[in-house]
Amino acid sequence: MATDDEGEFLFVGEKNGSVKIWNMGAGQDGDTLKQTIEIGTHLNGLSFETKFFSVISIASGKGLLIRDIKNNCDIFKFQPEVHVSCLSLAWDASSK
């Protein structure tokens, strides 16, 4: 689970291999589920970075995925042909 700095979005990894992005700023009358990202394998970690983009990074049993949540598109995807799991991830202080 992760959140953005302003507390607008909540990112929840589920056991079924999906990540749900909830819009906590939508209020009771708004649609709080913004999008679902289907990973199709176990999740090992996720983080969110807002300094330059609104991106979520997902470490999974298939590799690494960095996704722009505002434009709903993948920025970077690393899925090697051999079985390699990404076990953890982190952004450094300069957001790299």
Buried (B, 14 or more C-beta within 10 A) or exposed (E): EBBBEEEBBBBBBEEEBBBBBBBBEEEEEEEBEBEEBEBEEBBBBBBBBEEEBBBBBBBBBBBBBBBBBEEEEEEEEEEEEEEEEBEEBEEEEEEE
